[in-house]
Structure formats: structure tokens, C-alpha cells
Amino acid sequence: MDQTSEVPERPAARAVRPSLALVSPPFGLAPDAPPEWRAALAALTDAFAIEPARLPAGFAPWTSWSPAVFQDGGAPVLPPARFAASHCIDPVPGGADIMLLSPHPAVGEGDADTLRAMLGAAREQGRERTALIVHERQRATLAALRLDEGPAPEILAIEAAIPALLRPRAAWDAVIVMPDLRGIVAALLAEATGLSAPAPMLWHGEGLVAVTCERVGEAASNPLPLDAQALVLALALTLGAVGECAAARRLHEGWALLRARGVTTRGRGSEAPYACEVGEAGFIALLCRETAAISGGHGAQGTWHDRKNQHKWIFRAPTPTLRIVSANLAKS
């Protein structure tokens, strides 16, 4: 998608309803998908018994936005939605796990219902440490709102939040930021976590509206080259959002186990001394092949598994442990 192309005027954000795509063999979802993304997605849906028709028509992780496009009312071609949430996650032990949310630029910055919806989305994933980062002029007004019945978010002006955002271990696991500050906060988090690769981005309206990626500094370079790990996480998050919990769990577990064992791709390094870098298509092929060898045993040791109430993540059910029994993961 060319972000600079002319498109019809965006409809009101709250009028959007999720939709499903009709599917015809071998894989009929999203006809604009680049061939390498289509092939990888078809391999995953086949290996993990995923029904493509359960994915929203707006599932397009090969489309990437810069967080800076949220400024000045937002780019005209942004998906119409109520809010967006990107996921900066690396499941290796000690890895980053941050959910970054913002109201859609078309939604008022002080819209209490949207703020409550974002807090609810974070709470559904078991996230209890939430920051709301705003301009100083907004802080008192938002602090006076009764936003949530759960743990209250920490409301900070951007100037006060910067030191915490630059720490290697974030003080929060969910960060809500006003649209015009999203670029600054996303850049700080990328610097602190080392995660500058595309991050899956879910757009929420009345349900899940669209799925794209977000990348700090990303210009009009769509479509993205295949990013295997962005695709896997985007697919897992999407499946969880539409209620396909078992498939989401298996997909996430397989990915997390590979990462925990040092398998990575270019641009997504690993500090493990036994790290093995494979190509993007090779990572997908390896994940699909190894899923047949996954059985009960010791699960991955990712940050998602360490979180209190982790079972509330994308699966809505307790997560069984899994084990890869193959001895050689590096060959594809």
C-alpha cells in the first residue's frame, strides 16, 4: 500500500465493524499480499490447522506505519479505528514485552470511553503496570477521570516519563500515549529494548478492525519484506483476538521455544551463545516442521509465561506446557 496515494475520506472511527474474508483454495485471504508473505501465511495456516476465514479482511502485516504518522491528526490512509496497539515482544528470558497503545488520531485525546477501552485491552492480557503518558497540560484533566475499576494507571507528563522509558527494563508492561507523542515514546522504547524491527499492530474499533506492523523511522516503503517473526506474532495475536485460542497458543509456544533455543532471523538478534540465524522463509519452514514434534513437556521460558495471570493473555485459558523433541533445529 502506498501511504501517499489518494483514498476516499476516512469514515468515523466508531462506525467500523470487523469483517471476515471468504476463502478459496489454496489461500484466498488478502489478495494484495506479496507472494512471500502469502506463501509463509499459507504454510502456517496449514501446519497449525488455522482456518483462514477466521482472520479479519484487514489482516495485512506486510503493511507498515511509522508511529510519526499519528501526528497532526493522522495520515489519511490510517485504518479507521478507535485505538491501535503495537506489541514489542521478544519471548526469550529477560526479553522485552511492552504493549504500546494510542487513541486513533481521529478520536478526541480526552475521550474517556476510548481510554477505558485501551486499559481494558491491556488488562485482558494480564498487564497490571500501565502508564498513561500525556502533555503536562493534559495531566490534571485525565487524572480527574475515573478510567478503570482495576489498578489505576500512572499518569505522567512526557518530560517525567523519559528517564523511565530509557531504562533497559521498562517500569511498565503497557504504555498508553497520546497520538502526537507516539513517535517519541516508540523511539525511546526501541532504543531501550533494542527492538527496532517491525512490531505487530492491532487496530481496534467495534472488534478487531485491521492488523498491520509499526516500525520506528519507517517511511513509505510498503510492502515490507517478509519478516517471519512479525508474521508469527501478528497471527498469534489476531487468532487470540478472534477466539481461536488453541491455535494461537500452539503458534506462540512454537515461536517462543525456537527463540528460547537461539533460533533467530536477521535483524532480530539473540544473546544466546548457541544462537543460530536462519532466513525468514527458513524460520517459517522450521516452525512448521517442528510443530509436528511438539508434545507435552517443558514449555518455553519467555516473559509471557512469567507474568502473573499469564493465562489471560491472548488465549483466555491456562496454557499447557510444550516440548520440542527434535535434536537439530538449525537445518531447514
VOBA-1610 file (N, C-alpha, C; in pm, whole numbers, padded with zeros to 5 digits, always signed):
BEGIN
Met+00085-00120+00000Met+00000+00000+00000Met+00088+00124+00000Asp+00060+00217-00090Asp+00135+00342-00095Asp+00069+00442-00002Gln+00141+00481+00104Gln+00081+00570+00203Gln+00049+00707+00145Thr+00107+00742+00027Thr+00087+00874-00028Thr-00025+00877-00131Ser-00083+00762-00166Ser-00187+00756-00267Ser-00316+00816-00214Glu-00399+00866-00307Glu-00524+00926-00268Glu-00625+00817-00234Val-00699+00838-00128Val-00802+00744-00087Val-00925+00823-00048Pro-01041+00759-00048Pro-01161+00830-00003Pro-01148+00875+00141Glu-01224+00975+00176Glu-01220+01027+00312Glu-01254+00918+00413Arg-01180+00916+00524Arg-01196+00812+00626Arg-01330+00827+00695Pro-01404+00718+00711Pro-01532+00726+00784Pro-01508+00743+00932Ala-01613+00773+01006Ala-01600+00791+01150Ala-01545+00665+01214Ala-01452+00683+01312Ala-01381+00569+01369Ala-01475+00470+01434Arg-01579+00514+01499Arg-01662+00422+01577Arg-01763+00347+01490Ala-01773+00384+01362Ala-01869+00317+01275Ala-01815+00188+01216Val-01684+00160+01240Val-01620+00045+01178Val-01662-00084+01246Arg-01692-00184+01166Arg-01723-00317+01219Arg-01627-00417+01155Pro-01584-00518+01233Pro-01494-00617+01176Pro-01564-00698+01068Ser-01485-00752+00977Ser-01542-00832+00870Ser-01459-00956+00849Leu-01515-01055+00783Leu-01446-01180+00753Leu-01432-01193+00603Ala-01322-01259+00561Ala-01298-01277+00420Ala-01342-01416+00376Leu-01401-01425+00258Leu-01432-01555+00200Leu-01304-01614+00144Val-01288-01743+00158Val-01162-01807+00125Val-01185-01912+00017Ser-01094-01916-00080Ser-01095-02022-00179Ser-00956-02080-00188Pro-00942-02212-00206Pro-00811-02276-00208Pro-00721-02213-00315Pro-00583-02214-00293Pro-00518-02271-00175Pro-00518-02175-00057Phe-00532-02043-00083Phe-00535-01948+00026Phe-00589-01818-00029Gly-00710-01784+00007Gly-00776-01673-00058Gly-00779-01544+00019Leu-00714-01537+00135Leu-00719-01417+00217Leu-00627-01310+00161Ala-00671-01186+00166Ala-00590-01070+00133Ala-00522-01084-00003Pro-00593-01061-00111Pro-00535-01079-00244Pro-00418-00987-00274Asp-00401-00879-00194Asp-00289-00789-00217Asp-00162-00832-00143Ala-00164-00947-00079Ala-00046-00993-00005Ala+00068-01022-00101Pro+00191-00975-00070Pro+00307-01010-00152Pro+00327-01161-00152Pro+00384-01216-00260Pro+00395-01362-00271Pro+00466-01429-00155Glu+00576-01367-00103Glu+00649-01433+00005Glu+00569-01434+00135Trp+00489-01330+00159Trp+00402-01329+00277Trp+00288-01429+00258Arg+00233-01435+00138Arg+00124-01529+00112Arg+00170-01673+00133Ala+00290-01705+00083Ala+00341-01841+00098Ala+00365-01874+00245Ala+00424-01780+00320Ala+00450-01804+00461Ala+00321-01819+00540Leu+00223-01736+00510Leu+00096-01742+00581Leu+00022-01872+00549Ala+00027-01914+00422Ala-00036-02040+00385Ala+00030-02158+00456Ala+00164-02155+00469Ala+00234-02263+00538Ala+00193-02269+00685Leu+00180-02153+00749Leu+00143-02150+00890Leu+00000-02197+00912Thr-00091-02151+00827Thr-00230-02193+00846Thr-00246-02342+00825Asp-00167-02399+00735Asp-00175-02542+00712Asp-00113-02620+00828Ala+00007-02578+00872Ala+00077-02653+00976Ala+00007-02645+01110Phe-00057-02533+01140Phe-00119-02514+01270Phe-00271-02527+01266Ala-00323-02582+01157Ala-00468-02607+01143Ala-00549-02482+01172Ile-00511-02371+01107Ile-00579-02243+01122Ile-00675-02224+01005Glu-00795-02184+01034Glu-00893-02156+00930Glu-00876-02012+00883Pro-00828-01989+00761Pro-00802-01851+00715Pro-00924-01761+00723Ala-01044-01816+00704Ala-01164-01733+00707Ala-01189-01671+00843Arg-01121-01719+00947Arg-01137-01661+01080Arg-01056-01533+01097Leu-00969-01504+01000Leu-00888-01382+01010Leu-00964-01264+00951Pro-00951-01146+01010Pro-01019-01028+00955Pro-00967-00996+00816Ala-01053-00937+00733Ala-01010-00898+00599Ala-00896-00798+00604Gly-00884-00725+00715Gly-00777-00627+00730Gly-00647-00684+00783Phe-00628-00817+00774Phe-00502-00877+00821Phe-00395-00853+00716Ala-00306-00758+00741Ala-00204-00719+00642Ala-00075-00675+00712Pro-00005-00767+00779Pro+00119-00728+00849Pro+00232-00687+00756Trp+00216-00705+00627Trp+00316-00656+00532Trp+00304-00506+00510Thr+00200-00446+00565Thr+00184-00300+00562Thr+00240-00242+00691Ser+00329-00145+00680Ser+00394-00090+00799Ser+00376+00061+00806Trp+00356+00107+00929Trp+00343+00251+00954Trp+00454+00297+01047Ser+00493+00420+01032Ser+00578+00485+01131Ser+00489+00542+01240Pro+00531+00536+01367Pro+00448+00598+01471Pro+00430+00748+01451Ala+00518+00808+01372Ala+00507+00952+01348Ala+00383+00988+01268Val+00321+00892+01198Val+00203+00925+01118Val+00082+00954+01204Phe+00093+00933+01335Phe-00016+00967+01426Phe-00023+01117+01454Gln+00080+01190+01417Gln+00085+01333+01449Gln-00008+01413+01358Asp-00043+01529+01405Asp-00119+01627+01325Asp-00249+01570+01270Gly-00318+01494+01353Gly-00446+01440+01312Gly-00439+01307+01239Gly-00318+01257+01211Gly-00302+01127+01150Gly-00303+01131+00998Ala-00229+01037+00937Ala-00229+01025+00791Ala-00367+00982+00743Pro-00411+01032+00626Pro-00547+01000+00578Pro-00570+00852+00554Val-00462+00775+00530Val-00481+00635+00494Val-00469+00541+00613Leu-00459+00593+00734Leu-00459+00506+00851Leu-00590+00429+00859Pro-00587+00302+00901Pro-00713+00228+00914Pro-00808+00300+01009Pro-00935+00312+00974Pro-01032+00373+01066Pro-01051+00281+01186Ala-01033+00333+01304Ala-01037+00252+01425Ala-01060+00342+01544Arg-01071+00282+01660Arg-01086+00357+01785Arg-00951+00376+01851Phe-00871+00269+01853Phe-00735+00281+01906Phe-00648+00173+01842Ala-00517+00190+01854Ala-00421+00095+01799Ala-00327+00049+01910Ala-00284-00076+01901Ala-00192-00132+02000Ala-00084-00211+01928Ser+00042-00169+01942Ser+00153-00246+01888Ser+00218-00325+02001His+00287-00431+01964His+00341-00526+02061His+00490-00545+02038Cys+00571-00488+02128Cys+00716-00501+02121Cys+00756-00615+02213Ile+00772-00735+02156Ile+00788-00854+02238Ile+00901-00940+02184Asp+00986-00987+02274Asp+01082-01092+02244Asp+01068-01195+02355Pro+01029-01320+02323Pro+00993-01416+02428Pro+01111-01483+02498Val+01235-01447+02465Val+01348-01510+02533Val+01351-01464+02678Pro+01413-01541+02769Pro+01418-01500+02909Pro+01478-01360+02924Gly+01409-01275+02997Gly+01454-01138+03015Gly+01424-01046+02900Gly+01356-01097+02798Gly+01325-01015+02681Gly+01218-00913+02708Ala+01205-00817+02617Ala+01108-00710+02632Ala+00966-00761+02607Asp+00870-00697+02668Asp+00729-00729+02650Asp+00648-00606+02685Ile+00623-00522+02585Ile+00555-00396+02608Ile+00443-00379+02506Met+00328-00343+02554Met+00212-00313+02469Met+00199-00161+02462Leu+00208-00104+02342Leu+00205+00040+02324Leu+00074+00079+02256Leu-00009+00153+02328Leu-00143+00187+02279Leu-00157+00337+02260Ser-00240+00374+02162Ser-00274+00515+02141Ser-00416+00524+02087Pro-00488+00630+02126Pro-00616+00654+02058Pro-00589+00682+01910His-00682+00645+01825His-00670+00684+01684His-00668+00836+01678Pro-00587+00895+01590Pro-00583+01042+01584Pro-00718+01106+01559Ala-00812+01034+01499Ala-00944+01090+01473Ala-01031+01095+01598Val-00988+01027+01705Val-01063+01024+01830Val-01010+01133+01922Gly-01096+01199+01995Gly-01054+01305+02086Gly-00955+01256+02189Glu-00852+01335+02219Glu-00746+01293+02310Glu-00796+01270+02452Gly-00907+01332+02489Gly-00960+01314+02623Gly-01082+01225+02628Asp-01103+01142+02526Asp-01221+01056+02520Asp-01210+00946+02626Ala-01288+00958+02731Ala-01276+00866+02845Ala-01312+00723+02807Asp-01412+00705+02720Asp-01451+00569+02681Asp-01338+00499+02607Thr-01268+00571+02521Thr-01156+00511+02448Thr-01042+00478+02543Leu-01015+00565+02638Leu-00912+00537+02737Leu-00947+00412+02819Arg-01073+00400+02855Arg-01116+00280+02928Arg-01101+00155+02842Ala-01132+00167+02714Ala-01119+00053+02624Ala-00973+00009+02613Met-00881+00104+02608Met-00739+00069+02600Met-00691+00004+02729Leu-00735+00056+02842Leu-00700-00006+02969Leu-00757-00147+02978Gly-00878-00165+02927Gly-00938-00298+02928Gly-00862-00395+02840Ala-00814-00347+02724Ala-00736-00433+02635Ala-00606-00477+02701Ala-00543-00387+02775Ala-00421-00423+02847Ala-00451-00521+02960Arg-00560-00497+03030Arg-00597-00584+03142Arg-00630-00725+03095Glu-00691-00738+02977Glu-00723-00870+02924Glu-00599-00953+02897Gln-00487-00888+02876Gln-00361-00959+02856Gln-00284-00977+02987Gly-00349-00950+03100Gly-00285-00967+03229Gly-00185-00859+03263Arg-00192-00747+03196Arg-00096-00637+03220Arg-00149-00548+03331Glu-00068-00531+03434Glu-00112-00458+03553Glu-00034-00330+03577Arg+00077-00314+03508Arg+00160-00194+03527Arg+00147-00107+03402Thr+00054-00012+03409Thr+00022+00071+03292Thr+00056+00216+03318Ala+00117+00279+03219Ala+00145+00422+03224Ala+00061+00493+03119Leu+00013+00611+03153Leu-00058+00698+03060Leu+00028+00823+03043Ile+00088+00838+02924Ile+00185+00946+02901Ile+00119+01054+02816Val+00122+01176+02867Val+00047+01285+02807Val+00131+01413+02812His+00078+01518+02753His+00135+01651+02773His+00102+01698+02914Glu+00185+01783+02967Glu+00163+01835+03102Glu+00026+01901+03113Arg-00016+01971+03008Arg-00145+02041+03011Arg-00263+01944+03021Gln-00242+01817+02984Gln-00350+01718+02988Gln-00354+01641+03118Arg-00246+01644+03193Arg-00230+01551+03305Arg-00338+01569+03411Ala-00363+01691+03453Ala-00461+01713+03559Ala-00602+01672+03516Thr-00636+01702+03391Thr-00769+01667+03341Thr-00789+01517+03338Leu-00690+01443+03285Leu-00703+01299+03275Leu-00695+01232+03412Ala-00618+01290+03503Ala-00609+01234+03637Ala-00742+01242+03711Ala-00827+01338+03672Ala-00956+01355+03738Ala-01061+01256+03687Leu-01032+01190+03574Leu-01129+01094+03519Leu-01125+00963+03596Arg-01240+00901+03611Arg-01246+00767+03668Arg-01239+00669+03552Leu-01116+00622+03523Leu-01094+00548+03399Leu-01114+00399+03412Asp-01090+00343+03529Asp-01088+00197+03537Asp-01119+00153+03678Glu-01181+00036+03689Glu-01207-00021+03820Glu-01087-00100+03873Gly-00995-00133+03784Gly-00876-00208+03824Gly-00767-00114+03872Pro-00640-00163+03870Pro-00528-00079+03912Pro-00523+00049+03828Ala-00511+00162+03894Ala-00510+00290+03824Ala-00379+00306+03747Pro-00385+00360+03625Pro-00261+00383+03551Pro-00182+00497+03613Glu-00052+00491+03595Glu+00033+00601+03638Glu+00031+00707+03529Ile-00015+00827+03561Ile-00031+00933+03462Ile+00089+01028+03474Leu+00166+01038+03364Leu+00287+01119+03366Leu+00291+01212+03246Ala+00351+01329+03266Ala+00386+01414+03153Ala+00505+01352+03082Ile+00518+01377+02953Ile+00625+01315+02874Ile+00762+01345+02932Glu+00781+01465+02985Glu+00912+01500+03040Glu+00950+01412+03158Ala+00851+01376+03240Ala+00877+01291+03356Ala+00893+01145+03317Ala+00835+01105+03204Ala+00838+00965+03163Ala+00967+00926+03093Ile+01037+01021+03033Ile+01154+00988+02951Ile+01260+00906+03024Pro+01301+00942+03147Pro+01404+00860+03214Pro+01362+00715+03231Ala+01235+00689+03266Ala+01189+00552+03284Ala+01183+00477+03152Leu+01147+00546+03045Leu+01139+00482+02914Leu+01275+00440+02861Leu+01380+00504+02906Leu+01514+00473+02858Leu+01582+00361+02935Arg+01518+00312+03040Arg+01578+00202+03114Arg+01566+00072+03036Pro+01667-00017+03045Pro+01660-00145+02974Pro+01538-00227+03012Arg+01500-00224+03139Arg+01381-00296+03184Arg+01272-00194+03212Ala+01169-00196+03130Ala+01065-00094+03143Ala+00994-00104+03276Ala+00954+00011+03327Ala+00879+00015+03453Ala+00735-00031+03433Trp+00690-00038+03307Trp+00550-00073+03279Trp+00546-00182+03172Asp+00438-00259+03171Asp+00420-00357+03064Asp+00314-00313+02963Ala+00249-00201+02989Ala+00158-00139+02893Ala+00175+00012+02903Val+00186+00078+02789Val+00204+00222+02785Val+00100+00281+02691Ile+00015+00368+02744Ile-00082+00441+02663Ile-00026+00581+02641Val-00019+00623+02517Val+00042+00752+02486Val-00047+00828+02388Met-00056+00958+02405Met-00135+01040+02315Met-00076+01035+02174Pro-00160+01047+02070Pro-00113+01026+01933Pro+00008+01108+01893Asp+00011+01236+01927Asp+00123+01319+01881Asp+00251+01293+01957Leu+00246+01214+02066Leu+00366+01177+02140Leu+00411+01034+02107Arg+00335+00964+02023Arg+00365+00823+01998Arg+00503+00803+01935Gly+00541+00889+01840Gly+00670+00875+01775Gly+00785+00885+01874Ile+00778+00979+01968Ile+00883+00996+02068Ile+00892+00873+02157Val+00778+00830+02209Val+00777+00716+02302Val+00822+00588+02232Ala+00776+00565+02110Ala+00817+00444+02037Ala+00967+00445+02012Ala+01024+00560+01978Ala+01168+00568+01955Ala+01247+00541+02082Leu+01200+00593+02196Leu+01267+00568+02323Leu+01262+00420+02360Leu+01147+00357+02341Leu+01134+00215+02373Leu+01223+00129+02282Ala+01230+00164+02154Ala+01315+00089+02062Ala+01461+00100+02102Glu+01502+00218+02145Glu+01640+00237+02189Glu+01668+00158+02316Ala+01574+00157+02408Ala+01596+00091+02536Ala+01593-00061+02524Thr+01504-00113+02440Thr+01488-00258+02430Thr+01572-00321+02321Gly+01619-00241+02227Gly+01692-00296+02113Gly+01601-00357+02008Leu+01469-00342+02024Leu+01372-00398+01929Leu+01330-00289+01830Ser+01401-00282+01719Ser+01369-00183+01617Ser+01306-00246+01493Ala+01289-00379+01494Ala+01226-00448+01381Ala+01076-00420+01382Pro+01006-00450+01273Pro+00861-00426+01270Pro+00788-00496+01384Ala+00695-00424+01445Ala+00616-00477+01556Ala+00471-00493+01511Pro+00408-00607+01540Pro+00267-00624+01504Pro+00181-00516+01567Met+00084-00467+01492Met+00000-00356+01535Met-00146-00391+01509Leu-00225-00398+01615Leu-00366-00433+01604Leu-00451-00307+01620Trp-00545-00290+01527Trp-00633-00174+01526Trp-00771-00218+01572His-00820-00153+01677His-00945-00192+01740His-01053-00087+01718Gly-01169-00133+01676Gly-01288-00048+01668Gly-01397-00119+01744Glu-01503-00159+01675Glu-01601-00250+01735Glu-01554-00391+01704Gly-01456-00436+01778Gly-01384-00558+01748Gly-01253-00526+01681Leu-01188-00629+01626Leu-01059-00611+01560Leu-01084-00565+01417Val-01030-00449+01382Val-01056-00386+01253Val-00949-00421+01151Ala-00822-00415+01192Ala-00711-00437+01099Ala-00588-00480+01177Val-00496-00543+01105Val-00368-00585+01162Val-00258-00541+01065Thr-00166-00458+01113Thr-00053-00413+01032Thr+00073-00431+01115Cys+00179-00365+01074Cys+00300-00355+01157Cys+00333-00208+01179Glu+00420-00185+01273Glu+00469-00050+01302Glu+00620-00058+01319Arg+00691+00040+01265Arg+00836+00041+01277Arg+00885+00183+01293Val+00967+00207+01393Val+01023+00340+01417Val+01107+00381+01298Gly+01079+00500+01247Gly+01156+00552+01135Gly+01113+00500+01000Glu+01013+00411+00997Glu+00969+00353+00871Glu+00901+00458+00784Ala+00950+00473+00663Ala+00890+00567+00569Ala+00794+00491+00476Ala+00765+00549+00362Ala+00672+00486+00269Ala+00743+00375+00192Ser+00768+00263+00258Ser+00841+00151+00197Ser+00755+00026+00193Asn+00625+00043+00180Asn+00535-00072+00176Asn+00533-00134+00037Pro+00516-00266+00024Pro+00504-00359+00136Pro+00640-00394+00196Leu+00636-00437+00323Leu+00758-00480+00389Leu+00810-00609+00328Pro+00943-00630+00329Pro+00994-00764+00301Pro+00944-00860+00409Leu+00937-00988+00376Leu+00888-01085+00473Leu+00966-01076+00603Asp+00894-01063+00713Asp+00951-01068+00848Asp+00880-01181+00920Ala+00948-01293+00932Ala+00886-01415+00983Ala+00832-01398+01124Gln+00911-01335+01210Gln+00869-01328+01349Gln+00757-01227+01368Ala+00756-01118+01290Ala+00643-01026+01295Ala+00515-01095+01248Leu+00527-01178+01144Leu+00411-01250+01095Leu+00358-01348+01198Val+00447-01424+01260Val+00404-01525+01358Val+00335-01458+01476Leu+00393-01352+01530Leu+00332-01286+01645Leu+00201-01218+01605Ala+00199-01153+01488Ala+00075-01089+01442Ala-00036-01192+01426Leu-00002-01308+01373Leu-00102-01413+01354Leu-00151-01466+01488Ala-00059-01488+01582Ala-00098-01536+01715Ala-00189-01436+01786Leu-00153-01310+01783Leu-00234-01207+01847Leu-00373-01199+01783Thr-00377-01207+01651Thr-00504-01199+01580Thr-00593-01317+01613Leu-00535-01436+01613Leu-00613-01555+01646Leu-00671-01546+01787Gly-00591-01497+01880Gly-00641-01480+02016Gly-00756-01381+02022Ala-00745-01274+01942Ala-00848-01170+01944Ala-00980-01218+01886Val-00975-01314+01793Val-01099-01363+01732Val-01146-01493+01793Gly-01082-01537+01903Gly-01130-01652+01977Gly-01071-01785+01938Glu-00974-01787+01845Glu-00908-01912+01807Glu-00792-01938+01903Cys-00826-01967+02029Cys-00727-01968+02136Cys-00629-02085+02126Ala-00676-02202+02088Ala-00587-02318+02082Ala-00480-02299+01976Ala-00520-02253+01858Ala-00423-02231+01751Ala-00326-02119+01789Ala-00378-02013+01852Ala-00291-01903+01896Ala-00187-01952+01995Arg-00230-02036+02089Arg-00139-02088+02191Arg-00029-02173+02128Arg-00067-02264+02037Arg+00032-02351+01976Arg+00132-02271+01892Leu+00082-02172+01821Leu+00170-02090+01737Leu+00268-02012+01822His+00217-01950+01930His+00305-01875+02019His+00407-01965+02087Glu+00364-02079+02133Glu+00455-02170+02202Glu+00568-02217+02110Gly+00531-02252+01985Gly+00633-02296+01891Gly+00735-02187+01865Trp+00687-02063+01844Trp+00777-01950+01821Trp+00866-01923+01942Ala+00806-01921+02060Ala+00882-01891+02181Ala+00987-01999+02208Leu+00955-02124+02179Leu+01051-02232+02200Leu+01170-02219+02106Leu+01144-02186+01981Leu+01255-02165+01887Leu+01344-02050+01932Arg+01282-01940+01972Arg+01361-01824+02017Arg+01440-01857+02142Ala+01379-01930+02236Ala+01448-01965+02359Ala+01568-02056+02332Arg+01564-02130+02222Arg+01673-02219+02187Arg+01774-02153+02094Gly+01761-02022+02073Gly+01862-01947+01999Gly+01838-01932+01852Val+01726-01981+01799Val+01696-01966+01657Val+01643-01825+01633Thr+01703-01753+01539Thr+01664-01616+01515Thr+01676-01584+01368Thr+01637-01463+01331Thr+01647-01417+01193Thr+01725-01287+01190Arg+01766-01248+01072Arg+01844-01125+01058Arg+01765-01005+01110Gly+01829-00921+01186Gly+01762-00805+01243Gly+01695-00832+01375Arg+01691-00958+01415Arg+01633-00994+01546Arg+01733-01085+01615Gly+01838-01024+01664Gly+01950-01098+01720Gly+01916-01172+01847Ser+02011-01252+01890Ser+01998-01328+02013Ser+02130-01324+02087Glu+02124-01307+02219Glu+02244-01307+02301Glu+02286-01447+02341Ala+02208-01546+02304Ala+02242-01683+02341Ala+02370-01727+02272Pro+02463-01792+02345Pro+02589-01836+02283Pro+02568-01942+02177Tyr+02454-02006+02176Tyr+02424-02111+02080Tyr+02331-02061+01971Ala+02324-01929+01950Ala+02229-01871+01856Ala+02257-01918+01714Cys+02152-01939+01639Cys+02160-01983+01500Cys+02068-01894+01418Glu+02124-01820+01322Glu+02045-01732+01238Glu+02001-01806+01113Val+01873-01796+01081Val+01817-01856+00960Val+01746-01747+00880Gly+01717-01776+00755Gly+01643-01682+00673Gly+01498-01672+00715Glu+01428-01572+00663Glu+01289-01551+00701Glu+01202-01670+00660Ala+01213-01711+00536Ala+01135-01827+00491Ala+01180-01953+00563Gly+01309-01962+00593Gly+01360-02077+00666Gly+01305-02086+00806Phe+01286-01972+00873Phe+01227-01971+01006Phe+01085-02025+01002Ile+01007-01982+00902Ile+00870-02031+00888Ile+00870-02181+00863Ala+00957-02226+00773Ala+00962-02369+00742Ala+01001-02450+00864Leu+01097-02399+00940Leu+01141-02469+01061Leu+01029-02477+01164Leu+00959-02367+01183Leu+00849-02364+01279Leu+00739-02462+01237Cys+00707-02463+01109Cys+00602-02554+01061Cys+00646-02700+01075Arg+00771-02730+01044Arg+00819-02866+01054Arg+00824-02914+01197Glu+00869-02827+01286Glu+00887-02867+01424Glu+00755-02876+01500Thr+00648-02815+01448Thr+00522-02823+01520Thr+00474-02968+01531Ala+00514-03051+01433Ala+00475-03191+01439Ala+00547-03265+01551Ala+00659-03207+01601Ala+00736-03272+01707Ala+00709-03211+01843Ile+00613-03116+01849Ile+00582-03052+01977Ile+00485-03141+02055Ser+00518-03169+02181Ser+00432-03251+02265Ser+00444-03202+02408Gly+00372-03261+02500Gly+00375-03219+02640Gly+00513-03230+02699Gly+00549-03135+02783Gly+00680-03134+02846Gly+00709-02998+02901His+00834-02956+02892His+00874-02827+02948His+00847-02717+02846Gly+00774-02616+02885Gly+00738-02508+02796Gly+00849-02405+02784Ala+00827-02308+02694Ala+00923-02202+02675Ala+00931-02114+02799Gln+01046-02054+02818Gln+01066-01971+02936Gln+01061-01823+02900Gly+00962-01784+02822Gly+00951-01646+02779Gly+00889-01558+02885Thr+00897-01427+02863Thr+00844-01332+02961Thr+00693-01347+02975Trp+00622-01388+02869Trp+00478-01403+02880Trp+00443-01512+02981His+00528-01613+02992His+00500-01724+03082His+00532-01690+03227Asp+00603-01581+03247Asp+00641-01542+03382Asp+00541-01444+03442Arg+00451-01392+03361Arg+00360-01289+03408Arg+00250-01347+03495Lys+00220-01274+03603Lys+00106-01311+03685Lys-00019-01304+03597Asn-00109-01401+03615Asn-00230-01408+03533Asn-00199-01424+03385Gln-00087-01490+03354Gln-00046-01505+03215Gln-00154-01571+03130His-00235-01657+03191His-00336-01727+03113His-00440-01634+03053Lys-00442-01509+03098Lys-00537-01414+03042Lys-00483-01347+02915Trp-00364-01386+02874Trp-00302-01323+02757Trp-00393-01340+02637Ile-00348-01390+02524Ile-00434-01398+02407Ile-00518-01524+02405Phe-00498-01614+02499Phe-00559-01745+02490Phe-00686-01758+02574Arg-00700-01680+02678Arg-00815-01684+02767Arg-00831-01820+02836Ala-00726-01898+02843Ala-00734-02029+02907Ala-00595-02067+02952Pro-00582-02153+03056Pro-00450-02193+03102Pro-00368-02253+02988Thr-00239-02222+02987Thr-00151-02264+02879Thr-00079-02393+02915Pro-00101-02504+02842Pro-00026-02626+02870Pro+00118-02609+02827Thr+00207-02685+02887Thr+00347-02677+02851Thr+00375-02768+02732Leu+00476-02730+02654Leu+00509-02800+02532Leu+00659-02826+02527Arg+00698-02921+02440Arg+00839-02954+02429Arg+00872-02988+02286Ile+00987-02936+02234Ile+01037-02975+02104Ile+01133-03091+02123Val+01110-03201+02055Val+01192-03320+02078Val+01295-03341+01969Ser+01290-03259+01861Ser+01389-03275+01756Ser+01525-03230+01806Ala+01630-03297+01762Ala+01765-03266+01809Ala+01831-03157+01729Asn+01793-03136+01604Asn+01862-03041+01518Asn+01762-02939+01465Leu+01761-02820+01527Leu+01666-02717+01489Leu+01717-02628+01377Ala+01847-02628+01352Ala+01906-02530+01263Ala+01883-02564+01116Lys+01868-02693+01084Lys+01850-02729+00944Lys+01709-02700+00900Ser+01695-02654+00779Ser+01562-02628+00722Ser+01544-02709+00596
//
